[in-house]
Structure formats: C-alpha cells, structure tokens
Amino acid sequence: MFQGSWIPKFIGSLKQLTYLNLSHADFSGIIPYHIGILSNLKSLDLSYYNFPIAHDVNWISGLSSLEHIDLSSVNLTGAQILDVVFYMAPSVKV
C-alpha cells in the first residue's frame, strides 16, 4: 500500500493519537523517533514490520501512556538496551 515509502515525520504531530497500527505496512526504513513524541499513545502495533526498528529505540521511553506494544516478527537485530527502554516505559502491560 505504501510502496516502500518512509513513515512520515509528521506522525509525531498527532499528539492526541491513542492507537497506531502499522502492522504489515509496506513502509521502508527505520521507525522514526518522532513516534516517541506521542505521549497519549496507548497501543502501538509494529508487528511484521519488514525493516529493522532502529539501533536506538529510546523513543519507546517517550510513550508514557503506552499499555500495549506488539513487536511480533519484527527484526530487532542491532536494537540496543531494549530491556532498559522497556523498564523506562512502566505502563506497558502487554
């Protein structure tokens, strides 16, 4: 559907967004750190994202309201300190 385009940076301006499903999306490139600005986000589904998320996943810690994140079949190769980042996002339940 997205024909290999990058996830747009303006996604970080959607401040009231509470649910974001990018599963099976045909985006290319890393997940932009701008998603970490979405402090009202409660659910983030990145399952089956075809490209590595990023080496720096600190943006996850900015998702202070996040309760659910789905990283099923996501390439986390090279993602550093993932366990520390999730520790910094204590509201994550699933």
Number of C-alpha atoms within 10 A of each C-alpha: 8 10 9 11 12 14 19 12 12 10 16 16 12 14 13 10 15 15 15 15 13 16 18 13 18 17 20 16 15 16 22 18 17 16 24 19 19 25 20 17 23 19 20 20 17 21 18 17 23 18 16 16 20 19 14 16 21 20 17 21 19 20 24 19 18 24 16 16 18 16 16 12 11 16 16 15 11 13 15 14 13 16 9 12 17 15 12 16 18 14 15 17 9 9
